[in-house]
Amino acid sequence: MPSAERASLTYAFDAYCPWCYGFGPALRAFAEDNAHRIRLGVLSAGLYTGGRVRPVAAYPHLSAERDRIARLTGVVFGAGYERALSQGTTVLDSVAAAAGLAALRDQPGIGELDAAEAVQRAWFVDGRSLSDAAVYRDTADELGGDADAVTAAFTSPAGRVKAHAGFRALRRLRVTSYPTLLLRIGDGADQMGGPVSTSASLTAALDQRLTTPVPRPSTLT
């Protein structure tokens, strides 16, 4: 299928969202299986902004949620994450995480999904704060980007501006929960799957949508 005909999808996620981490392997497999016919973009959500920017100890439900997600999706949470939950001092700030992802995404040669996965591993495996510039420097090195440029972009005011722009874009799409995978259709979007979807079920949903004609608005004559 020519590139111009590829379906456009948007993945709405938050780097601090454990359900997004659980969804990651299925999304990765879906993206690879359908690489010939989709374009996948990633937008960061503002799960922890404003008054919700608090230490992880303020969210005691995360421990039980971790166990449920591991059971339903098979993902493994690392020792670093377990330690961070136990210590409870890491401040969850989605603006910083979104700015870091934007800095990585702007680097030539770094894929958006690769960057999102790497940032989530930093938290859910290694337990590193996503407000730490070193996370993005190390991720840039891992993914073959310019670490100095990424660090500068993360620490600049423009990084926060891009983060908030992404939040607004998701609000315009009326996305209120994460992870959410959207198939862009004209000026709108159609949600596909959910947090425990498999790659196969996502592909089936895509097949159905790409083979079903989009209804045209009726006109009065």
C-alpha positions in Angstrom: 0.0 0.0 0.0 1.5 3.4 -0.9 2.5 5.6 1.9 -0.1 8.2 0.9 -2.8 5.6 1.5 -1.7 4.6 5.0 -4.3 5.0 7.8 -3.4 7.6 10.3 -3.6 6.6 14.0 -2.9 8.5 17.2 -1.8 6.8 20.4 -2.8 8.8 23.5 -0.8 7.8 26.5 0.8 9.1 29.6 4.3 8.1 30.5 3.3 7.6 34.1 0.2 5.6 33.2 0.6 1.9 34.2 -2.2 0.7 31.9 -0.3 2.3 29.0 2.7 0.4 30.0 0.6 -2.8 30.1 -0.8 -2.0 26.7 2.7 -1.4 25.2 3.6 -4.9 24.0 0.3 -5.3 22.2 0.6 -1.9 20.5 4.1 -2.6 19.5 3.2 -5.9 17.9 0.2 -4.3 16.1 2.3 -1.4 14.8 4.9 -3.8 13.4 2.4 -6.2 11.9 0.6 -3.3 10.2 3.6 -1.0 9.4 2.9 -1.2 5.7 -0.5 0.4 6.1 -0.5 2.7 9.1 1.2 5.8 10.3 1.3 5.9 14.1 1.7 9.2 16.1 2.0 9.5 19.8 0.5 12.3 22.0 1.2 12.7 25.7 -1.7 13.2 28.1 -1.8 15.2 31.2 -2.6 12.6 33.8 -0.6 14.2 36.6 -0.9 18.0 36.2 -1.9 20.9 38.4 -3.1 19.7 41.8 -2.4 16.0 40.8 1.4 16.7 40.7 2.2 14.9 43.9 4.6 12.3 45.3 3.8 8.7 44.3 2.9 8.0 48.0 -0.3 10.1 47.4 -1.5 7.4 45.1 -1.5 4.1 47.2 -3.8 2.4 44.6 -0.9 2.1 42.2 0.5 -1.0 44.0 -2.8 -3.0 43.6 -3.1 -1.6 40.0 0.4 -2.9 39.2 -0.6 -6.4 40.2 -3.8 -6.4 38.2 -2.1 -5.0 35.1 0.7 -7.6 35.3 -1.9 -10.4 35.6 -4.0 -9.2 32.7 -1.3 -8.2 30.3 1.8 -10.2 31.3 4.1 -7.1 31.5 6.8 -7.1 34.2 7.3 -4.2 36.5 11.0 -3.8 37.5 12.7 -3.7 40.9 13.3 0.0 40.4 9.6 0.7 40.1 8.9 -1.4 43.2 11.5 0.5 45.1 10.1 3.9 43.9 6.6 2.9 45.1 8.0 1.8 48.5 10.0 5.0 49.0 7.0 7.1 47.8 9.0 10.3 47.2 9.1 10.5 43.4 6.8 13.3 42.2 4.6 12.4 39.3 4.6 15.3 36.8 3.1 14.6 33.4 4.2 18.0 32.0 7.9 17.1 32.5 7.4 13.6 31.0 5.6 15.1 28.0 8.3 17.6 27.5 10.9 14.9 27.6 9.0 12.8 25.0 8.7 15.8 22.7 12.4 16.4 22.9 13.1 12.8 21.9 10.4 12.8 19.2 11.9 15.8 17.5 15.2 14.1 17.0 15.8 12.8 13.5 15.8 9.0 13.4 14.0 8.4 16.7 10.6 6.8 16.3 7.7 8.1 18.4 6.8 4.7 19.7 10.4 3.8 20.5 10.7 7.0 22.5 7.5 6.4 24.4 8.5 2.9 25.3 11.9 3.9 26.4 10.5 6.6 28.7 8.0 4.2 30.2 10.8 1.7 30.9 12.7 4.3 32.7 9.8 4.6 35.2 8.1 1.2 35.3 11.3 -0.9 35.1 14.1 1.3 36.5 12.0 3.6 38.8 13.6 6.8 37.5 11.9 10.1 37.9 10.7 11.4 34.5 11.5 15.0 35.7 15.2 14.1 35.6 16.9 15.4 32.4 19.4 12.4 32.7 16.5 10.1 31.7 16.2 11.8 28.3 19.9 12.1 27.8 20.3 8.4 28.4 17.3 7.6 26.2 18.8 9.7 23.4 22.0 7.8 23.6 20.1 4.5 23.6 18.1 5.4 20.5 20.9 7.0 18.6 19.9 10.7 19.0 21.8 13.8 19.9 21.9 13.7 23.7 22.9 17.3 24.2 20.2 18.5 21.9 17.6 16.4 23.7 18.7 17.7 27.1 18.6 21.3 25.9 15.1 20.8 24.4 13.8 19.2 27.6 15.1 22.0 29.9 13.9 24.8 27.6 10.5 26.6 28.1 9.6 25.4 24.6 9.5 21.9 25.9 6.7 22.7 28.3 4.9 24.6 25.6 4.9 21.5 23.4 3.7 19.4 26.3 0.6 21.6 26.9 -0.1 21.7 23.1 -0.3 17.9 23.2 -2.7 18.0 26.1 -4.9 20.5 24.3 -4.9 18.3 21.1 -6.2 15.3 23.1 -8.9 17.4 24.7 -10.0 18.5 21.3 -10.2 14.8 20.4 -12.3 14.3 23.6 -9.8 11.7 25.0 -10.4 11.3 28.7 -8.7 8.0 29.5 -5.5 6.2 28.6 -4.3 4.3 26.8 -6.5 5.3 23.8 -5.7 4.3 20.2 -7.6 6.5 17.6 -8.0 5.9 13.9 -8.2 9.4 12.3 -11.2 9.7 9.9 -11.6 13.0 8.2 -11.8 15.6 10.9 -12.8 13.1 13.6 -11.4 10.0 15.2 -12.7 6.5 16.0 -11.4 4.7 19.1 -9.9 1.2 18.6 -9.5 -1.4 21.3 -8.8 -0.8 25.0 -6.1 -1.4 27.7 -6.1 -5.2 27.5 -6.6 -5.5 23.7 -4.3 -7.9 21.9 -2.4 -7.2 18.7 -4.7 -9.5 16.8 -7.9 -7.8 18.1 -6.5 -4.4 17.1 -5.6 -5.7 13.6 -9.1 -7.1 13.3 -10.6 -3.8 14.3 -8.5 -2.0 11.8 -9.5 -4.4 9.1 -13.1 -3.8 9.8 -12.8 0.0 9.8 -10.8 0.1 6.6 -13.2 -2.1 4.7 -16.4 -0.4 6.0 -17.4 2.6 3.9 -17.6 5.8 5.8 -21.2 7.1 5.7 -21.6 10.4 3.9 -23.8 13.1 5.4 -27.2 13.2 3.8 -28.2 16.3 1.8 -31.6 17.7 1.2 -32.6 18.5 -2.4 
